[in-house]
Amino acid sequence: MGNAYLDVRLTDWLTYRANAGLEVSYDYNQGLRQLGVYQYSASPVPSSVSEDRSRYYSLLFEHTLNFTKAFGSHSINGVVGVSQQTARRDNTTGSRTNLAQSGGQYFSTIDAATGISNSAGGTGTDYRILGYLGRVNYAYNDKYLLTLTGRVDQDSRFGSNYRTGFFPSIAGAWRISEEDFFHANWVSDLKISASYGKLGIVVPTLGSFPYTAFINNNPRAIFGGDQTPNVGAYQAQLANPDLRWEQRLSQNYGVTASFLNNRISTEINYYNSLSSDAILNLAVPGYLGNLQGNPYVNTASIRNQGIEFSLTYRNNEHPFKWDVSGNFTTIKNRIENVGNQGQNVDYIQSGNTRSQVGRPVGQWYVLKTAGIFQTQEEVNNYKGPNGSLIQPNAKPGDIRYVDTNNDGQITQNDDRQFVGSPWPKLQAGAQFNGSYNQFSLNVQFIGVFGYTVYNDVRRGLDSYQNTNFRADLNPWSPTNTSTNDPRIGLGSGDQGIISNNFSYTDRWLENASYVRLRNVELGYTFQKTLLSKLSIRNVRLYVSGQNLFTITQYSGLDPDVTGANIQERGVDNGHWPSPRVMSVGLTGDF
């Protein structure tokens, strides 16, 4: 990947820039499976080999005119331009079973197999974006500031009648510290600001063709006098040709200040954004002809609001110069409406989440557990209003569920309740920079607090059914009652074990708050007197580490879970964890 640009100065106040970017990848994956049994009580799986080859490229072209002009106390600058981006991925796969062997060694090519063969190919990614942009900044004596911005974007991923969107914004600021009436020598700078604008949103999971349908061209039908198989085709997924831009109206109000000759600086902002026509997956029943996943629709309004705060302290008066800074952001997420979901329906259900008006998006909606039955007496005493046992099939060591609607029984749909949210209440960060002579040090921490993750990996392991166990598994037994893991056993014929493994309970929810050392870097810059003889302007040697440790109670590989989509944001189904990276580098200018 890389980019190149060309700058041309047309006049003393006008410049032209052409920018081109290219990202290309050629990927190859091979999988080899030996003959063996890979699941309890399953038949042997034949040996097989598979190959997956793909090519991806993304092209970006930008042409901009930048201008800047001053008229006494007035100054104006801005940019107008056009951008074009194209992305495409083609892939081809092939596989075959029953690999040949020689001397106990499997051959690893598809031609070396003699069994069932499969091949496929397609274009999973293919979209284009065309945009026109403009921005004007005006300032008077660096005291009154105004910015006007506008974009017109066209995206091929939307229906032909809805691909174009216009997104304007306005921002203004008043630097009070420059006013004649302001007399506070200890205040270096004081500015208030406000902004309001519209953004166009394309969700990352949208794909390239959400406005059109998938066609299945593999079905066979036998009819006619000779009973001949005929190849046919049918629409496998409902499509939404009216899919359009998600629009986000954002407003922001803030204060920026610095004190004691800029030794201390701080900023606080209040933000409030409303996403209308939010792009969500709408669950529709299969009998409507939808067989390939839920279609995307513009069906909800979502509000996000909160406070952003940052504070920095600098000490540059001694040979050892340093600064420390911290920031935090509060997040309040709320569904304003969900569109027309049916009479008296003010929510959208997706898996174990429910997005309901007045609540966060994708809040967990599950059965609530209330510990583990320790004795048969506890099972017998857990009764409903009519005196019947609420969990008649339970045994000591089984999970007790809350009878939410108090009807004397546990049912999947009637006893669910809201338990936790996948959205953090607070995000924070801290950073330290220090330098002494040619040495420099940077340390960065991040923290995310107050959100809950559904550990789907643990759900598979802790179901005890045809799977390996966790190393720290601690199942209940009559001699081991101080545990959160229920009794172990096979689900066949045992309704208690089946109930313990319900996927729609808070047993699989975990607090995923964490603090992480995101980056630490130690560097040394060589003295210029040593480099001048070699015609080198600057050389810096550094050692760095990313994600060196994480403090969390979450039992999965990584608490930083974003899930498959906005409605199931906190589902950890085995996502790739943030890598721990150690690196040594050398940078220089010649």
C-alpha positions in Angstrom: 0.0 0.0 0.0 1.1 3.6 -0.5 0.2 7.0 -1.8 1.7 9.8 -3.9 0.8 13.4 -4.3 1.7 16.4 -6.4 1.5 20.0 -5.2 1.3 22.9 -7.7 1.3 26.5 -6.6 -0.9 28.4 -9.0 -0.7 31.8 -7.3 0.6 33.0 -4.0 -2.8 32.2 -2.4 -3.9 29.2 -4.5 -2.5 25.7 -4.7 -3.6 22.5 -6.4 -3.0 19.0 -5.0 -3.4 15.7 -6.8 -3.3 12.7 -4.5 -3.4 9.0 -5.4 -3.6 6.1 -3.0 -3.4 2.4 -3.7 -3.9 -0.6 -1.4 -3.4 -4.1 -2.9 -3.3 -7.5 -1.3 -3.0 -11.0 -2.7 -4.0 -13.6 -0.1 -3.6 -17.4 -0.1 -4.7 -19.8 2.6 -4.4 -23.6 2.6 -6.1 -25.9 5.0 -5.2 -29.6 5.5 -7.2 -32.0 7.6 -6.1 -35.5 8.4 -8.4 -38.4 8.7 -9.8 -38.5 12.2 -12.7 -38.2 14.7 -13.1 -34.5 15.7 -16.2 -34.7 17.8 -17.5 -37.0 20.5 -19.6 -39.9 19.1 -19.1 -38.7 15.6 -18.1 -40.6 12.5 -14.5 -40.2 11.2 -14.0 -37.2 9.0 -12.2 -37.9 5.8 -8.9 -36.2 5.0 -9.2 -33.1 2.9 -7.3 -30.1 1.5 -8.7 -26.7 0.7 -7.2 -23.6 -1.0 -8.5 -20.0 -0.9 -7.0 -17.3 -3.1 -8.2 -13.7 -3.2 -7.2 -10.4 -4.6 -8.1 -7.1 -3.1 -7.5 -3.5 -4.3 -8.6 -0.1 -3.2 -7.9 3.0 -5.4 -8.3 6.5 -4.2 -8.0 9.7 -6.3 -8.3 13.2 -4.9 -8.1 16.6 -6.6 -8.2 19.7 -4.4 -7.8 23.4 -4.6 -6.5 25.1 -1.4 -6.7 28.8 -1.0 -5.7 31.3 1.8 -6.0 35.0 1.8 -5.7 37.8 4.4 -7.4 41.3 4.3 -6.1 43.3 7.2 -7.7 41.8 10.3 -9.7 39.4 8.2 -8.4 36.0 7.0 -10.0 33.3 5.0 -8.9 29.9 3.8 -10.5 26.8 2.5 -10.5 23.9 0.1 -12.7 22.6 -2.7 -12.3 19.2 -4.3 -13.4 15.9 -5.6 -12.6 12.4 -4.5 -13.2 9.0 -6.0 -12.7 5.6 -4.4 -13.1 2.1 -5.8 -12.8 -1.2 -3.8 -13.0 -4.7 -5.1 -12.2 -8.2 -3.8 -12.3 -11.4 -5.9 -11.9 -14.8 -4.5 -11.6 -18.4 -5.7 -11.8 -21.5 -3.5 -11.3 -25.2 -4.2 -11.3 -28.4 -2.0 -11.3 -32.1 -2.3 -11.4 -35.0 0.1 -9.5 -38.3 0.5 -5.9 -37.2 0.2 -3.3 -39.7 -1.0 -0.6 -40.8 1.4 2.9 -42.2 1.1 4.9 -43.4 4.1 2.4 -41.9 6.5 2.8 -38.5 4.9 -0.2 -36.7 3.3 0.2 -35.1 -0.1 -1.0 -31.5 0.2 -2.3 -30.6 -3.3 -5.8 -30.8 -4.6 -4.7 -33.1 -7.4 -3.5 -35.6 -4.9 -7.0 -36.1 -3.6 -9.5 -38.6 -5.1 -12.8 -37.8 -3.2 -15.5 -35.2 -3.5 -14.4 -32.0 -5.0 -15.9 -28.5 -4.5 -15.1 -25.1 -6.1 -16.5 -21.7 -5.7 -15.7 -18.1 -6.6 -17.1 -14.7 -6.6 -16.8 -11.0 -5.9 -17.5 -10.3 -2.3 -16.6 -6.6 -2.4 -17.2 -4.2 -5.3 -18.3 -0.6 -4.6 -17.5 2.9 -5.6 -17.7 6.3 -3.8 -17.7 9.7 -5.5 -17.6 12.8 -3.4 -17.5 16.6 -3.8 -16.3 18.7 -0.9 -15.9 22.2 0.2 -14.8 24.0 3.4 -14.3 27.7 4.2 -12.7 29.0 7.4 -13.0 32.7 8.3 -11.3 34.5 11.2 -11.3 38.1 12.5 -8.3 39.0 14.5 -8.1 35.3 15.5 -10.9 36.2 17.9 -14.1 35.3 16.0 -13.9 32.1 14.0 -16.4 30.5 11.6 -16.2 27.4 9.5 -18.7 26.3 6.8 -18.4 22.8 5.3 -20.4 20.9 2.7 -20.1 17.4 1.1 -22.1 15.7 -1.7 -21.4 12.0 -1.7 -22.6 9.2 -4.0 -22.2 5.6 -2.9 -23.0 2.6 -5.1 -24.0 0.5 -2.1 -27.4 2.2 -1.9 -30.4 2.0 -4.3 -30.1 3.9 -7.5 -32.6 6.6 -6.3 -30.9 7.1 -2.9 -27.2 7.1 -3.6 -26.6 10.8 -3.4 -26.5 12.6 0.0 -25.7 16.2 1.0 -24.1 16.8 4.3 -23.5 20.4 5.5 -22.1 21.7 8.8 -21.4 25.0 10.5 -19.0 25.7 13.4 -18.1 28.9 15.3 -15.8 30.0 18.1 -15.2 33.1 20.2 -11.8 33.6 21.8 -12.8 35.6 24.8 -9.2 36.0 26.0 -8.6 38.4 23.1 -11.3 40.8 24.1 -10.2 44.2 25.5 -12.4 43.7 28.6 -10.7 40.5 29.5 -8.0 41.0 32.2 -6.7 37.8 33.7 -3.0 37.3 33.3 -3.0 33.8 34.6 -5.3 32.7 31.8 -3.3 32.2 28.6 -6.3 31.3 26.3 -10.1 31.0 26.7 -12.4 30.1 23.9 -16.0 28.8 23.6 -17.2 27.0 20.6 -20.2 25.4 19.0 -20.9 23.2 16.0 -23.9 21.7 14.2 -23.9 19.5 11.2 -25.1 16.4 9.3 -23.0 13.4 8.6 -23.7 10.5 6.2 -23.1 7.0 7.7 -22.3 3.7 6.0 -22.2 0.8 8.5 -19.0 -1.3 8.1 -21.0 -4.6 7.8 -23.2 -3.3 4.9 -21.4 -5.2 2.2 -21.4 -4.2 -1.5 -24.9 -5.2 -2.7 -27.4 -4.7 0.2 -30.0 -3.1 -2.1 -30.4 -6.1 -4.4 -31.2 -9.8 -3.8 -29.1 -13.0 -3.8 -30.1 -15.5 -6.5 -29.7 -19.2 -5.8 -29.1 -21.0 -9.1 -28.5 -24.5 -7.7 -32.0 -25.9 -7.0 -33.2 -28.9 -9.0 -36.8 -29.8 -9.8 -38.0 -33.1 -11.4 -41.0 -32.9 -13.6 -42.2 -33.9 -17.0 -43.0 -37.2 -18.6 -39.4 -38.4 -18.5 -38.9 -37.1 -14.9 -35.8 -35.1 -15.9 -34.0 -33.0 -13.3 -34.2 -29.4 -14.3 -32.0 -26.6 -13.0 -33.8 -23.6 -11.7 -33.2 -20.4 -9.7 -35.0 -18.4 -7.0 -34.5 -15.3 -4.9 -32.8 -16.4 -1.7 -33.0 -13.1 0.2 -35.4 -10.3 0.6 -33.9 -7.0 -0.7 -34.5 -3.4 0.1 -34.1 -1.3 -3.1 -35.0 1.9 -1.1 -31.9 1.5 1.2 -30.4 5.0 1.7 -27.9 7.0 3.8 -28.0 6.9 7.5 -27.9 10.5 8.6 -26.5 11.8 11.9 -27.3 15.3 13.1 -24.5 16.3 15.6 -24.2 19.3 17.9 -21.3 20.1 20.1 -20.7 22.8 22.6 -17.3 23.3 24.3 -14.9 25.4 26.3 -11.1 25.4 25.7 -8.7 27.1 28.2 -5.1 27.2 29.1 -3.4 28.7 32.1 0.0 29.8 33.5 1.6 30.5 30.1 0.1 27.3 28.7 1.5 25.1 31.4 -2.0 23.8 32.0 -4.6 23.3 29.3 -8.0 21.8 29.4 -11.1 21.2 27.2 -14.6 20.2 27.9 -17.3 19.4 25.4 -20.9 18.3 25.4 -22.0 16.3 22.4 -25.5 15.3 21.3 -26.0 13.3 18.1 -29.2 11.9 16.6 -28.9 9.2 13.9 -32.0 9.0 11.8 -32.8 6.3 9.2 -30.3 4.1 11.1 -29.2 1.1 9.0 -30.2 -2.1 10.9 -30.8 -5.7 10.1 -34.6 -6.4 10.3 -35.5 -9.9 11.4 -38.2 -11.3 9.0 -39.6 -14.9 9.1 -38.3 -17.4 6.6 -41.8 -18.1 5.2 -41.6 -14.7 3.5 -38.9 -16.1 1.3 -35.9 -14.8 3.3 -33.3 -17.5 3.5 -29.9 -15.7 3.4 -29.9 -13.4 6.4 -31.9 -10.4 7.5 -32.1 -7.5 5.1 -30.8 -4.1 5.9 -33.4 -1.3 6.3 -33.5 2.3 7.5 -35.7 1.8 10.5 -34.7 3.6 13.7 -33.4 6.7 15.4 -30.6 6.5 17.9 -29.3 9.3 20.2 -25.8 9.5 21.7 -24.9 12.1 24.2 -22.2 12.7 26.8 -19.3 14.8 28.0 -15.7 14.8 26.7 -13.0 16.2 29.0 -9.2 16.5 28.7 -6.5 18.0 30.9 -2.8 18.4 30.2 0.1 19.6 32.4 3.5 20.6 30.9 6.9 21.2 32.5 9.4 22.4 30.0 11.6 24.6 32.2 14.3 22.1 33.1 16.6 19.7 31.1 14.1 16.9 31.8 11.0 18.1 30.0 7.7 16.2 30.5 4.0 16.4 30.2 1.1 14.3 31.4 -2.4 14.3 30.1 -5.7 12.5 30.7 -9.1 12.4 29.1 -12.5 10.8 29.6 -15.7 10.5 27.6 -19.1 9.6 29.0 -21.6 7.8 26.8 -25.4 7.6 27.0 -27.0 5.6 24.2 -30.8 5.7 23.7 -33.3 4.4 21.1 -35.7 7.2 20.1 -37.9 5.1 17.7 -37.7 1.9 15.8 -40.0 2.6 12.9 -43.0 0.5 12.1 -42.4 -2.9 13.7 -46.1 -3.8 14.1 -48.9 -2.8 16.4 -47.7 -2.0 19.9 -44.2 -3.1 19.1 -41.6 -0.6 20.2 -38.5 -2.8 19.9 -36.3 -4.8 17.5 -35.2 -8.2 18.7 -31.9 -9.6 17.5 -30.6 -12.8 19.1 -30.2 -12.2 22.8 -30.6 -8.4 22.5 -33.5 -6.1 22.3 -33.3 -2.5 21.0 -36.3 -0.9 22.7 -37.4 2.7 22.7 -36.0 4.5 25.7 -33.2 2.0 26.2 -29.7 1.5 24.7 -29.2 -0.2 21.4 -28.8 -4.0 21.6 -29.3 -4.2 25.3 -29.1 -7.8 26.7 -32.5 -9.3 27.0 -32.2 -12.7 28.7 -33.2 -15.0 31.5 -31.7 -13.9 34.8 -30.0 -16.4 37.0 -30.2 -16.5 40.8 -27.4 -18.9 41.8 -27.3 -22.7 42.0 -29.7 -25.0 43.8 -27.6 -26.6 46.6 -30.1 -29.2 47.9 -33.3 -30.9 46.7 -35.1 -29.0 49.5 -34.2 -25.7 47.7 -35.7 -27.1 44.5 -38.9 -28.2 46.3 -39.3 -24.8 48.0 -38.9 -22.8 44.8 -42.7 -22.5 44.0 -45.0 -20.2 42.1 -48.1 -18.5 43.3 -50.2 -21.6 42.7 -47.8 -23.8 44.8 -46.3 -25.7 41.8 -42.6 -26.1 41.4 -41.1 -23.5 39.1 -38.3 -25.8 38.0 -39.6 -29.3 38.5 -36.8 -31.0 36.5 -34.0 -29.3 38.4 -31.6 -31.1 40.6 -29.0 -30.0 43.2 -26.2 -28.3 41.2 -28.6 -26.9 38.5 -29.0 -23.2 37.8 -32.0 -21.3 39.4 -33.7 -18.9 37.0 -35.8 -15.9 38.0 -39.6 -16.2 37.3 -39.8 -12.7 36.0 -43.6 -12.6 35.4 -44.4 -14.7 38.5 -46.5 -17.2 36.6 -44.9 -20.2 38.3 -42.8 -21.5 35.3 -39.7 -20.5 33.4 -40.4 -19.7 29.7 -38.0 -18.3 27.2 -40.1 -15.4 25.9 -42.1 -14.4 29.0 -39.3 -14.4 31.6 -36.6 -12.5 29.9 -35.5 -9.2 31.3 -32.9 -6.5 30.5 -29.5 -7.3 32.0 -26.6 -5.0 31.3 -25.6 -3.2 28.2 -22.8 -3.7 25.6 -22.1 0.0 25.5 -19.5 1.4 27.9 -20.5 4.1 30.3 -17.0 5.6 30.4 -13.9 5.6 28.2 -10.7 7.1 29.5 -7.1 7.6 28.6 -3.8 8.8 30.0 -0.5 9.7 28.5 3.0 10.6 29.7 5.8 12.2 27.5 9.3 12.8 28.8 12.6 13.9 27.2 16.1 14.4 28.4 18.8 15.4 26.0 18.5 12.9 23.1 16.2 10.4 25.0 12.4 10.4 24.8 9.7 8.3 26.5 6.0 7.9 25.7 3.5 5.9 27.7 -0.2 5.5 26.9 -3.0 3.9 28.8 -6.6 3.4 27.9 -9.6 2.3 30.0 -13.1 1.2 29.1 -15.6 0.8 31.9 -19.2 -0.2 32.6 -20.1 -2.6 29.8 -21.1 -6.2 29.5 -20.0 -8.8 26.9 -21.7 -12.1 25.9 -18.9 -14.7 26.0 -20.2 -17.1 23.3 -16.9 -19.0 23.3 -17.3 -19.9 27.0 -20.9 -20.9 26.3 -19.7 -23.5 23.8 -17.1 -24.8 26.2 -19.1 -24.7 29.4 -22.1 -26.5 27.9 -20.1 -29.8 28.6 -21.6 -31.3 25.5 -19.2 -32.8 22.9 -16.5 -30.3 23.7 -13.3 -29.8 25.5 -13.3 -28.2 29.0 -11.7 -25.1 30.3 -8.6 -25.7 32.4 -10.1 -23.8 35.3 -13.5 -25.5 35.1 -14.9 -26.0 38.6 -18.3 -27.8 38.3 -20.7 -28.2 41.3 -20.7 -31.5 43.2 -22.1 -32.4 46.7 -18.5 -31.9 48.0 -17.8 -28.8 45.9 -20.7 -26.3 46.4 -18.8 -23.0 46.5 -18.7 -22.5 42.7 -20.5 -20.7 39.9 -20.3 -23.7 37.5 -23.3 -26.0 37.6 -23.1 -29.8 37.8 -21.5 -31.6 34.9 -23.4 -34.2 32.8 -24.8 -35.1 29.3 -27.9 -33.4 28.2 -29.5 -36.5 26.7 -32.6 -37.2 28.9 -31.6 -34.7 31.6 -33.8 -31.6 31.4 -31.8 -30.0 34.2 -28.5 -30.1 32.2 -30.4 -28.8 29.1 -31.8 -25.9 31.1 -28.3 -25.1 32.5 -27.1 -24.7 28.9 -29.8 -22.3 27.7 -28.1 -19.8 25.4 -30.5 -17.0 26.4 -29.4 -16.4 30.0 -27.1 -14.1 31.8 -24.9 -17.0 32.7 -22.8 -16.1 29.7 -22.6 -12.3 30.4 -19.4 -10.9 31.9 -18.2 -7.6 33.0 -15.6 -6.6 30.3 -14.2 -3.4 31.8 -10.5 -3.1 31.3 -7.4 -1.0 31.6 -4.7 -1.6 29.0 -1.1 -0.3 28.4 -1.6 0.5 24.8 1.8 1.8 23.9 5.2 2.5 25.5 8.1 3.8 23.4 11.7 4.7 24.3 13.7 6.5 21.7 17.1 8.1 21.2 17.8 10.8 18.6 21.4 11.0 17.4 23.2 14.4 17.7 23.2 16.3 14.5 26.9 17.0 14.8 27.5 13.3 14.3 25.2 13.1 11.3 26.2 16.2 9.3 29.3 14.6 8.0 27.1 11.9 6.4 24.6 14.4 5.0 21.9 13.0 7.3 19.6 15.5 8.9 18.0 13.3 11.5 18.2 9.7 12.8 16.1 8.2 15.6 16.3 4.8 17.2 13.4 3.5 19.2 12.1 0.4 21.0 8.3 0.1 21.5 5.6 -2.2 22.7 1.9 -2.2 22.1 -0.8 -3.9 24.2 1.8 -5.2 26.7 -0.7 -6.0 29.4 -4.5 -5.7 30.1 -6.1 -5.6 33.5 -9.6 -7.1 33.4 -12.0 -9.6 35.0 -13.2 -10.8 31.6 -12.4 -14.5 31.0 -12.1 -14.3 27.2 -9.1 -13.6 25.1 -9.7 -9.9 24.7 -12.4 -7.7 26.4 -12.4 -5.2 23.5 -15.3 -6.8 21.8 -17.3 -5.0 19.0 -19.4 -7.9 17.8 -20.9 -8.5 14.3 -23.2 -5.4 14.1 -24.6 -2.6 16.2 -27.5 -4.7 17.4 -25.2 -7.5 18.8 -22.2 -5.3 19.6 -21.0 -7.2 22.6 -21.1 -10.8 21.3 -17.7 -12.4 21.6 -17.8 -15.4 19.2 -14.1 -15.8 19.0 -12.9 -12.5 17.6 -9.2 -12.0 17.0 -7.6 -10.3 20.0 -5.4 -7.2 19.9 -1.9 -8.5 19.3 1.0 -7.8 21.6 3.7 -6.3 19.5 7.4 -5.6 20.3 9.3 -3.6 17.7 12.6 -1.9 17.2 12.9 0.8 14.5 15.2 3.4 13.0 13.9 6.5 11.3 15.8 9.1 9.4 15.7 12.2 7.2 18.2 12.5 4.4 
